[in-house]
């Protein structure tokens, strides 16, 4: 159904991206500390559903494109490698998206806000559209692979987010320490560069 090497490569890339400090991480930790774990877990559910919606749509559409066009596949291969390099560069310079808008969600339904923000997240959409296809083997049916990768990415994100909520109190100092954030971002950025290069070379048809 899927190449194990490609599956674990994708899972590792998704894990690195989720571990990089960003707006979801900051929002969940702040929300959990200020309003409790139930609020944080509600937001986690919303985020997971938003990502699942986006990933599912991407997987269904991409499967058809990859199966029908070598040119489209090659374009996605280049786009995927370049986007991962962009994520690495963004992480290195420690200038991620501002989480200010997310932190104002106190008086809204946290699950609904988590869903909408992530379902409409252009960066997540680009990840699913450009990066995920690189881990789909052309020798196997594309749609089952795409759906399995999409499901795995959502599972990884939700697990990380739930752990953040449960450990929110002890992570407060880490989230507020820009020096630590910068160090983590740069380590993960170097790893993402390595994955981008490996991915581009190994995904050639």
N, C-alpha and C positions, 0 to 999 in steps of 0.2 A: 504493500500500500504506500510505503514511503521509504526513502533511503535513510537509514539510521544516522549516517554521518551528516547528511543535510539537516535532518530533524534536530539533532543535538547542536549543530552549528547555529541554527536559527534560534533555538532556545537560549543558547549562551548569549547571542547578540541581543535578544529581547531582555534578558536578565540584566545585562550591562546597562542598557538604556533605562530600564526601570530603576536601577540603583543610583543613577546619576541624579543628584539633587535637582528638583524642578518644581513647578507650580503645584502639581497634585500632592507631592510629598509635603511641601510647606503648608498647604491648606489643611491636609488631613491631621498633621501634628498639631497645628494651631487650634483647629476645631475640636480635636479630642481633648486637649488641655483645657480649653475654655468652656466647653459644653458637655464633656464626658464622652466615654467610649461608644455609647449608643448612637450619638450624633455622628461620630467618626465612622462607625460601621455602616450607618445608613448612607453616608456619602460614598463609602467604598462600594456598596451595592450599586449605587447610581453610576459611578465611574465604570464599574465592570460591565454594566448593561450598555452604556454608551460605547465603550470600546468593542463589545460584542456586536453591536449593531453595525458599526463602521467596518469591522473586520469581516463580518459575514457578507456584506454587500461587496466589499473588495474581492473577497475570495471567489464569489460566484461569477463576477464579471471578468476577473483576471483569468480564470480557468479557460474560458472560451477564447480570449485573446491569445493566450500562450499556445493553445492547441492549433490555432489557425494561421498564425503569422510568425515566420522567423524574424522578419524585420521588426515587428512589435516586441518580440522577445529580446532582441539585441538592444533595442532602444531602452527597454526596461532594465536590462543588465547594466548599461552605462549609467542610467539614472539612479539605480539602486546604489551602485558603488559611490557615485558622487554625493548622494544624499547622506550616506553613512560617513563619508569624509567631512561633510558639512556639520553633522552632529558632533563629530570628534572635535572639529575646530571650535564650535560653539561651546562645547564642554571645557575645552582648554582655556578659553578666554573667560570662562565663568560668568557669562552674561546671558543666562537663561531668561525665559519669559517672566515678567513680573507677576507675582501672585497676589497683588493688591486687590484685584477684582474678585479673586476667589475668596479672600478673607472677609469680604463684605457680605458673605452669604448667611450670616447669623440669623436673619429674620426671614429666610426663605426655607423651602423644603429642601433639605440637603441632598437627598437622593435624587430629586428631580434636577437640581442644579448640577450635580455631578454627572448625570446622564447627558444633559444638554451641552455642557461644556466639552465633554469628551466626544460626543457624537458629531459635534461641529468643529472638532479640533483639526485644522488643516495639516499640522505637522504629523499627527497620527495617521491621517489619510494618506499622506505622501509616503510614510513608512510602509503601510500595507500595500500600496500600489506599486512602489518601486523596489523595496527591499525583499518583501515576501516572495515574489516570483523567482528570485535567484536561488531559492532553496527548494524549488519544485523540479523534480527530475523529469526530463522530457521522455524518458523511457517508460514512465508509469502514468496512469490516468491523472490528469491535472486537478480536477475538481476535488476528489477526496483528499489529496495532499494539501490543497489550499485551505480547505475547511479544517483539517487537522492542525495545520500551522496556526490558523487564526484562533482556534480554540485554545491551543497551547499558549499563545501570547497573552490572551485574556486571563487564563488561569495563572500565569506567572505574575502578571500585573496585579491581579486581585490578591494573590498570596502576599506579595510585597506590601501592598497597601494595608491589608488586614494586620500584618505584623507591625507596621508603622503606628497604626491606631492603638494596638495593645501595648506598645512600648513607648507611647508618645511622651510620657513624663520624663523618661530617661534620655530621650532623644532631643529634648528641648535645647539643651546646651549645644549639642552638635549642630542643630539647624541654625542656631544663632551665631555660630562660629564660622565666619567667612573664610578664615585661613584653612580650617579643616575641609570645608566644602570645596575650596579651590584645589586642595591636594587630591581629594577623592575624584573630582572631575577630571583632573589631568591624568591620573592613573587609568581611569576608565576610558578616557579619550585615546590614549595610546593603544589600549586593547581594541577599541573600535577601528582604528586605522588598520591594525593587523587583520581583523576580520574582513574589512572592506577589500583589502588586497587579495586575501585568500578567496573571498567570494567571487571577485571579478575574474580571477584566473580559473577557478574551478567550475564556474557556471557557463563557460563558453561551450557552445554547441559544436 
